[in-house]
Amino acid sequence: MKLHHTKYKANYKKYILDSIYIDSNELATDEEKVSYLFNRFYSEYDWAIERYGKYKAMSEWLSGLALDLPYIYNDIIEMSIELGSIDDILVMNCSQGLLITIGNLWLISF
């Protein structure tokens, strides 16, 4: 069942934060995870921010599998249904544009 955007954005944020970890040291709080995420992004993609702007640079960074998030089409759709951003009915009518939308949902969750 599709949820209101305020609810599924919170689901995406939790999903993303739950995927952030460091092999040698578990990050304990959401604030530590967000700080780690942005520090890593800036250290790896600072050059792209100047070229594309922060939003597009982060979209590019995430599309390069920077985090352990679904990247196969069917996995993205299943995750989207699970987190409430699309209905099963929409899946039958969706196109490649859904992949772009999902990437952007990750970005606006923060």
C-alpha angles and dihedrals in degrees: 000000000000114000131208110276093248090060099044092045087058089049091052092048092052091046092051094045091049089056094056117095140134117228095231099035130031112221106235106199135040089240091057090049094050090047091050091047095052095041089053092045093051093046093050102034108025089118091056093053090063091046102042108010126255098282097052092039091055091046089054091046093052092046087058089065095255089157133037095259130134114280103166113094097238092045090052091051093048091049091048092053091046093050093045103244096118138026126232087247092058090054090066090056102036128115137192087288087079090070091057091046093051091051090051091048088058089054098048092048088082 
